């Protein structure tokens, strides 16, 4: 979705569009957890113009599937995504960075908290899809679970411990105490 900044009038500009399952899958491609889209997602955005800057507020909801990080069972996940970004013209960002470098020539400026919610745009059009993609990726749980109390797989036999207990001895002795084990066996 592209927006020409000249379209943003005093009351702002509302845009809404759908991301197909295929588009969502492309956005999520490369994530180590292997998220996949179950349905398309509707994106609703509102843009306000603040001089040369643009304030973007958007929201969406992704219906995803992923393997549980503990038991590997397929898990349905509803992912709400809501964000607000200030879009700064690339020229303005370059001017600010150059001025800061002149003020502090020995110090590299890594960014501030105010810049964390800023993105740049070039020219008169803003491409919104890459911004939405980034926010979807940031909203993904790093370690998805099928449920909070998931017991995972048995490390010995691989049985899903949510379905039944396998009875395997999963106690792993601390190797630092292994030398004392022979004394315990002599006392018996």
N, C-alpha and C positions, 0 to 999 in steps of 0.2 A: 504494500500500500504506500503510495507516494502522495505527499501533500505539498502543494506550492504555498510558500509562506504568505504570498499576496492574497490567498483565499481566506486567511485568518482575519476576521473583522473584529470590531470592538467587543462583541459578545462572545467571541471565541468560535471554535469550529468543532463540531461533533462528527466523528467518523466511526463507522462500524463495518466490520468485514469478517468473513469466515475463513478459518484456516482448515483445509481438508486434512484427513487422516495422513495422507501422503506428505503434506507440507509439515505437519507436526512431527512425523517420523524423521524427516530430513533435519528438522531443527534439533531433535534429540539424538541424532546419529553421532556416534563416537563417545557417548556417555558410558562409562565402565559398567554401570548397573544394568544396562540394556533396556531402558524404558521404551515402550511402544504405545502408540495412540489407540484407544478403543473407539473414539468418535471424533468428529470435527470439533473445533473450538471457535467460539464467537469472541471477537476482540472488540471492545468498545473503548474509544479514545476521545478525549477532549483536549484541544489545543488552545492556549491563550498566548497572545503576542505581548511581550514585554520589551518594547523598543526593538532591538535587533535579536533579542533572545526569545525563545519559545518555551512555554511551560507545557509539558505533556503529562497528562494524567490518564492512565489506562488500566483496564482490568479485563481478565479473562478467566476461564476455568478449563483445565485440561483433564480429560478422562483417560487415564493411563493404566497400563498393566506392566508389571515387573516381577522378577523372581525375588522372593523373600531373601534377605541377606543371611538368614540363619538356616532355614529349612528348604529353601529353593522352590517352595510352592508358588504357583502363579498368584499374584496379588493385584487386586483392583485398587487404584488410587485416584481420588479426586483431588486435583491440585489447583487451589485458587492462586491466581497471580494478580497482584495489584501493585502498581508502582507509580511514582511521580519522578520525572526527570526534567532538568533544565537543559535545553538545547542551545548551544552557544555557536555563533558563526566561527568557522575555522580561523578566519583572519583575526578576530578578537582574541581567541585563545592564544594564537601565536604572539600577539602583541603583549599580552599579560605575561606569558612565559619568558619573552625576551626582556621585559622590564625587571622581572624578578631575578633573572640571571645577571643583569647589570648591577643590581643592588647587592647581590651576594655572589661574586664571581667564583669563589672557592667552594660554595655549597651547591650541591645539586638539589633541586626542588623535586620531591617525589609526589607532591600533591597534598591537598588538605582535605579536611572533612567536607568542606563546602563543595569541593570539586568531585567528591565521590558520587554525587547525584547529577553530574554534568556530562553531557555528550556533545560532540561537535557535529556540525553539518556544514556542507559545502554548497555554495551556489544558492539558488532560490527554492530548491526542492529538498524535502526531508523524506528519506526512506525509513518507514516505521518498522518493517518486518525484522531487520537485524536487531533493533532495540527490543522488540517483543521476544525474539529468540533468546537474547541474553538474559532477560528477566525470567523466562521459563526455566532456563538452565540454572539460574541462581536460586530459584524456588524449589528445585528438586531435592528431596531428602538424600543425603549422602549414603545412608545405610537404610534402605527400605525394609520394613518388617510387615509380615502378614497380620500380626497383632502384637501388642505390647509385651505380652508374656510368652512369646514364642520360645520354645525350648531348643529348637534347632535339630541338627542331625547328630546322631551318636558318632563320636570320633573313632570308635573302634569298628563298628559294623555298618554304619551309614543309615541306620533306621531313623525315620522321622519320629522324634520323641514326642511330638504333639499327637500322633496317632496311637502309639502304644510304647510302653517301656520295654526295652530289649533285654535288660538284665546284665549288660556288659559291665565289667569293672572299669570305670573311667578314671579311677584314682591314679594320678601320675605323681610318683614320689619325687621329692625334691632331691636332685642329684648331689647337693652339698651334704646331705645326711647319709648318703649311701654307705660311707665307710663305717658308720655306727651300726648299720643293719646286722653285720656279722656278730656283734656283741649281743644284740637282742636275740638272735637265734641260738647262741650258746647258753643263755639263761633258761631256755625252755627245756 
